[in-house]
Amino acid sequence: LDAEIGAVRALGGRFQMGSRWGEQFTLDTLRREHDAIFVAIGAQGAQQLRCPGEEHALSGIGFLARLAHGNPPPLGAGVVVVGGGNTAMDCARSAVRLGARQVRVLYRRGREEMPCLMQEVEAAEAEGVRIELLVAPVFVEANGKGYTVTCRRMTLGEPDASGRRRPVEVAGSDFSVECTSVIAAIGQTVE
């Protein structure tokens, strides 16, 4: 992030940190001072897994926020991360660094459809993260020792609105994964 901010500064960008919309500035004051305004407030709300038992999963961005503040949650030895973006890779690599012995990333599409940077995937694999493609969770339940994630195999159909091939469930392909923690990193929404 510091490198990206530095690149914007090098291009002439100015930053005014610690300012709150409606307190230190308003849309009207910005309009008086600038020719154009771009609002980029970020998408900091976590999406749920959208399956029964989703309440058992930690949110990826919540996990990373706790880690950044020096208060990571206990994960245990086996971690399942659901998602294929940069947040999922950050969560998986962080779980390894926190001592998890087995970290799996479950992603419902193929490697080519992953929205993350490929060097992030390669770095995660180099750290021992197992990437399982064409797999989606359909149920998460507590089992006394941790969690059982029931998964379903997928195949790729025609492209969807995002331009990526749409995942299609494979009937009768369910299998279970045992873990001590589940992290949902499947996307974010604007709060």
HUSUL-V477676 format. One record per helix or strand of 3 or more residues. SS is the DSSP state (h for helix, s for strand). FROM is the first residue (numbers start at 1). TO is the last residue. Records with the same first field share a line. If there is no record, write none. Layout:
# HUSUL-V477676
SS->FROM-TO, FROM-TO
This chain:
# HUSUL-V477676
h->2-10, 27-33, 54-56, 60-68, 86-97, 111-113, 118-126
s->78-82, 102-107, 130-133, 135-142, 147-159, 165-169, 175-179, 181-184
